[in-house]
């Protein structure tokens, strides 16, 4: 299963907020056997979000969009996804009721702030979702996610993203298997071996330099554990391989 991740937020583009969501999602998806083929980061631009979602939804098995949900003017993601899939934007009654209750409780708990500011929450905006989509519960916040066609819209707050993703994680199973080994062989030595390995076995291989010149990382990916083991055995006959950096001799 090929998956694209789209993270949304001007704060990600300026470097103000570290994009931990992309890293976390990529790791979770890979562990489930999915193949992450793209990670995009774009700003709070409704037209741009819609264009990117539409093209990726047509190209890949699944698309995850994170960030830009809520009741502020820059929360444009749900509307953009509706545009991308040519669907209406509607208000979910259950989400609206929950947001209204939470807003009223916050006002009651903070009378000083209520006297100083208008704490009224735009509950209709918070409850916006894509018509025909399936709401995704958000155990840690107000803004629900939405699953519609092959697009999954999730909140951007990391704690909310993680809890919401768990509600739909079963939709991202795949057959991709990955094994990592460490070696003291330089990348120049590995290059020829990995090219030959890919020609002999139904796998993909990559090498990644480490902090030390004699501690490089090799990753072999495929859809058969047996084929990956055969490929690693073949490579181990040519260079030193170990399961951890410290085990390289």
Backbone torsions as a table, in degrees:
resi	resn	phi	psi	omega
1	UNK	NA	123.8	178.2
2	UNK	-92.8	131.9	-176.4
3	UNK	-128.8	136.3	171.4
4	UNK	-107.7	139.1	176.6
5	UNK	-111.3	127.5	176.0
6	UNK	-119.9	116.2	177.3
7	UNK	-104.6	134.3	-171.3
8	UNK	-117.3	135.0	173.4
9	UNK	154.5	127.7	176.1
10	UNK	-58.2	-33.7	-177.2
11	UNK	-65.9	-22.9	176.6
12	UNK	-75.5	-35.4	-177.8
13	UNK	-74.5	-28.8	179.8
14	UNK	-85.7	-9.8	-177.2
15	UNK	84.2	2.9	179.9
16	UNK	-65.1	-35.5	178.5
17	UNK	-121.2	129.7	177.9
18	UNK	-73.5	137.4	-175.5
19	UNK	-83.8	68.5	179.5
20	UNK	-73.2	-23.7	-179.3
21	UNK	-61.8	-41.9	-178.5
22	UNK	-63.1	-44.1	179.8
23	UNK	-64.0	-45.3	-178.6
24	UNK	-63.5	-46.1	-179.9
25	UNK	-63.9	-42.8	-180.0
26	UNK	-59.5	-41.5	179.4
27	UNK	-66.4	-45.2	-179.6
28	UNK	-62.2	-43.9	-178.8
29	UNK	-66.3	-42.0	179.5
30	UNK	-62.8	-41.6	179.2
31	UNK	-63.7	-25.7	179.7
32	UNK	-88.7	-0.1	176.9
33	UNK	93.2	7.1	174.9
34	UNK	-85.0	159.3	177.0
35	UNK	-110.8	114.4	176.5
36	UNK	-80.4	115.8	-174.7
37	UNK	-102.9	-19.3	178.5
38	UNK	-150.2	143.5	168.2
39	UNK	-130.1	116.7	-179.2
40	UNK	-114.7	143.5	172.6
41	UNK	-124.1	123.1	-178.5
42	UNK	-135.0	161.1	-177.0
43	UNK	-82.4	-177.1	-178.4
44	UNK	-81.3	73.0	-176.5
45	UNK	-128.7	108.1	-172.7
46	UNK	-57.5	-44.8	-178.0
47	UNK	-65.6	-41.8	-179.2
48	UNK	-68.3	-42.5	177.8
49	UNK	-59.4	-46.1	-178.8
50	UNK	-60.3	-42.8	-179.0
51	UNK	-64.8	-43.5	-178.9
52	UNK	-67.7	-40.7	179.3
53	UNK	-64.8	-43.9	-178.1
54	UNK	-61.6	-45.3	-177.8
55	UNK	-68.9	-39.8	-178.6
56	UNK	-73.4	-35.1	177.9
57	UNK	-64.5	-33.1	178.3
58	UNK	-76.4	-22.8	-172.2
59	UNK	-97.4	-31.1	-170.7
60	UNK	-120.5	165.7	-179.7
61	UNK	-69.2	-39.9	-179.3
62	UNK	-140.6	150.2	173.6
63	UNK	-131.0	130.1	173.6
64	UNK	-110.3	128.3	177.5
65	UNK	-117.7	125.7	-179.5
66	UNK	-122.3	145.3	175.5
67	UNK	94.2	158.6	176.4
68	UNK	80.0	26.1	175.0
69	UNK	-109.4	142.6	179.3
70	UNK	141.0	-158.1	-172.8
71	UNK	-115.0	11.3	-179.1
72	UNK	-95.7	162.0	-175.5
73	UNK	-58.8	-26.9	-178.8
74	UNK	-89.5	4.9	176.1
75	UNK	-87.9	90.5	-170.0
76	UNK	-116.0	-0.6	-169.6
77	UNK	-65.2	-45.6	-176.4
78	UNK	-62.7	-41.4	177.9
79	UNK	-64.7	-38.5	-179.8
80	UNK	-66.5	-39.2	178.3
81	UNK	-66.5	-38.8	175.3
82	UNK	-59.7	-42.9	176.8
83	UNK	-60.8	-44.4	-175.8
84	UNK	-61.4	-35.9	-175.8
85	UNK	-100.9	8.2	178.2
86	UNK	56.4	49.0	178.5
87	UNK	-125.6	162.9	178.0
88	UNK	-79.1	158.5	172.2
89	UNK	-100.7	125.1	-175.9
90	UNK	-128.3	167.0	177.8
91	UNK	-100.0	125.6	178.5
92	UNK	-83.4	119.3	-174.6
93	UNK	-60.1	-41.1	-178.2
94	UNK	-66.2	-42.6	178.5
95	UNK	-64.9	-39.4	179.3
96	UNK	-62.5	-44.8	-179.3
97	UNK	-63.2	-42.0	179.8
98	UNK	-66.3	-40.0	179.4
99	UNK	-66.0	-39.5	179.3
100	UNK	-64.4	-44.1	179.2
101	UNK	-63.4	-43.1	180.0
102	UNK	-65.5	-40.0	179.6
103	UNK	-64.0	-43.1	179.9
104	UNK	-66.0	-37.5	178.5
105	UNK	-66.4	-38.4	179.2
106	UNK	-64.9	-43.3	178.9
107	UNK	-61.2	-43.7	-179.1
108	UNK	-65.3	-32.7	-177.2
109	UNK	-83.0	-13.2	-176.6
110	UNK	-132.3	67.8	-176.8
111	UNK	-62.6	-33.1	179.6
112	UNK	-64.7	-44.1	177.6
113	UNK	-67.0	-37.3	-179.7
114	UNK	-64.5	-32.4	178.6
115	UNK	-74.4	-26.7	-176.1
116	UNK	-92.1	-35.2	-174.5
117	UNK	-128.2	160.0	170.0
118	UNK	-83.0	106.6	-175.5
119	UNK	-94.2	10.5	179.8
120	UNK	-63.8	126.7	-180.0
121	UNK	-91.9	137.0	175.9
122	UNK	-75.5	85.4	-172.6
123	UNK	-67.4	-29.9	177.3
124	UNK	-65.2	-39.1	180.0
125	UNK	-67.4	-42.5	179.2
126	UNK	-62.4	-33.8	-174.0
127	UNK	-90.2	6.0	178.9
128	UNK	-64.5	140.2	177.3
129	UNK	-150.7	171.9	-177.9
130	UNK	-86.3	130.6	-178.9
131	UNK	-57.5	132.8	179.2
132	UNK	84.0	-3.6	179.8
133	UNK	-83.3	165.7	177.8
134	UNK	-102.8	120.4	178.7
135	UNK	-61.9	143.7	176.4
136	UNK	-114.1	121.1	-176.7
137	UNK	-60.6	143.5	177.2
138	UNK	-117.4	96.1	-175.6
139	UNK	-65.0	-19.2	-172.9
140	UNK	-112.7	5.4	-176.9
141	UNK	-163.6	-175.9	-176.7
142	UNK	-84.9	-42.7	-171.5
143	UNK	-74.6	111.8	176.5
144	UNK	-74.4	155.7	171.5
145	UNK	-87.1	-172.7	-178.7
146	UNK	-154.5	134.7	173.5
147	UNK	-111.8	120.9	-179.0
148	UNK	-143.2	126.0	-172.0
149	UNK	53.8	-124.1	179.8
150	UNK	-106.0	21.6	-178.6
151	UNK	-112.1	133.3	-179.9
152	UNK	-120.8	117.1	-177.7
153	UNK	-101.8	122.9	-175.3
154	UNK	-127.7	152.9	178.7
155	UNK	-66.3	161.3	-175.8
156	UNK	-95.8	-19.5	176.6
157	UNK	-64.3	123.6	-171.8
158	UNK	-51.6	-44.4	-179.5
159	UNK	-65.1	-35.0	178.6
160	UNK	-74.0	-39.0	177.5
161	UNK	-58.0	-47.8	-175.7
162	UNK	-63.1	-45.6	-179.9
163	UNK	-66.2	-36.8	-179.3
164	UNK	-72.2	-40.9	179.6
165	UNK	-60.1	-36.2	-179.2
166	UNK	-61.1	-24.7	179.5
167	UNK	-70.6	-22.3	-175.0
168	UNK	-125.7	9.6	-173.2
169	UNK	-60.2	-27.6	-180.0
170	UNK	-64.8	-17.7	-179.6
171	UNK	-79.2	-1.8	-173.5
172	UNK	-119.6	28.0	175.2
173	UNK	-74.6	151.2	179.5
174	UNK	-154.7	-177.3	-175.6
175	UNK	-107.8	6.3	-176.3
176	UNK	-75.4	132.1	177.9
177	UNK	-119.0	139.9	-178.3
178	UNK	-134.4	136.5	175.5
179	UNK	-127.8	140.3	180.0
180	UNK	-119.2	137.1	175.4
181	UNK	-132.6	161.5	179.5
182	UNK	-118.0	149.3	-175.1
183	UNK	-148.7	157.5	173.4
184	UNK	-95.3	0.7	-179.7
185	UNK	-72.7	131.4	176.9
186	UNK	-64.4	158.5	-178.5
187	UNK	-61.3	-32.0	178.1
188	UNK	-62.0	-35.2	177.3
189	UNK	-73.8	-40.7	-177.2
190	UNK	-66.7	-32.7	-172.0
191	UNK	-53.8	-50.3	-178.7
192	UNK	-66.2	-41.1	-179.7
193	UNK	-64.4	-41.9	-177.3
194	UNK	-69.2	-35.1	175.8
195	UNK	-63.0	-43.1	178.4
196	UNK	-67.9	-37.9	178.9
197	UNK	-59.2	-44.4	-179.8
198	UNK	-65.9	-29.2	179.7
199	UNK	-77.2	-22.4	-176.8
200	UNK	-98.3	-23.9	-175.7
201	UNK	-127.9	155.3	-179.9
202	UNK	-84.0	66.7	-178.6
203	UNK	-142.4	167.7	168.9
204	UNK	-116.8	144.1	-176.5
205	UNK	-134.3	145.3	177.1
206	UNK	-144.1	153.9	176.4
207	UNK	-122.7	146.8	-173.9
208	UNK	-138.2	121.4	-176.5
209	UNK	-66.7	143.8	177.4
210	UNK	-98.1	-179.1	177.6
211	UNK	-65.4	-31.9	175.9
212	UNK	-101.3	145.1	-177.9
213	UNK	-64.0	-25.9	-177.9
214	UNK	-104.6	24.6	177.2
215	UNK	-137.2	70.4	178.3
216	UNK	-94.0	160.4	-176.0
217	UNK	-114.1	137.4	177.2
218	UNK	-120.1	130.7	178.2
219	UNK	-121.0	131.7	177.9
220	UNK	-120.3	127.8	-175.3
221	UNK	-125.5	140.8	177.4
222	UNK	-167.9	-168.1	-179.4
223	UNK	-114.5	9.3	179.3
224	UNK	-137.3	119.9	178.0
225	UNK	-61.1	-38.1	-179.7
226	UNK	-64.2	-41.6	179.9
227	UNK	-66.1	-38.4	178.1
228	UNK	-65.4	-42.0	177.9
229	UNK	-61.8	-42.0	178.6
230	UNK	-62.6	-41.3	-180.0
231	UNK	-65.4	-42.3	179.6
232	UNK	-67.6	-37.5	176.5
233	UNK	-61.9	-41.5	178.6
234	UNK	-62.4	-44.5	-178.6
235	UNK	-67.7	-35.5	-178.9
236	UNK	-66.4	-19.1	175.6
237	UNK	-76.5	-10.9	-174.5
238	UNK	-116.0	-29.8	176.9
239	UNK	-139.7	161.2	176.6
240	UNK	-72.9	130.9	177.2
241	UNK	-128.1	145.6	176.9
242	UNK	-146.8	158.3	-177.0
243	UNK	-77.9	-23.3	179.0
244	UNK	-133.7	156.7	179.5
245	UNK	-58.5	-38.9	-176.3
246	UNK	-70.1	-19.4	-177.3
247	UNK	-86.0	-5.4	179.4
248	UNK	-70.3	128.8	179.4
249	UNK	-125.4	NA	NA
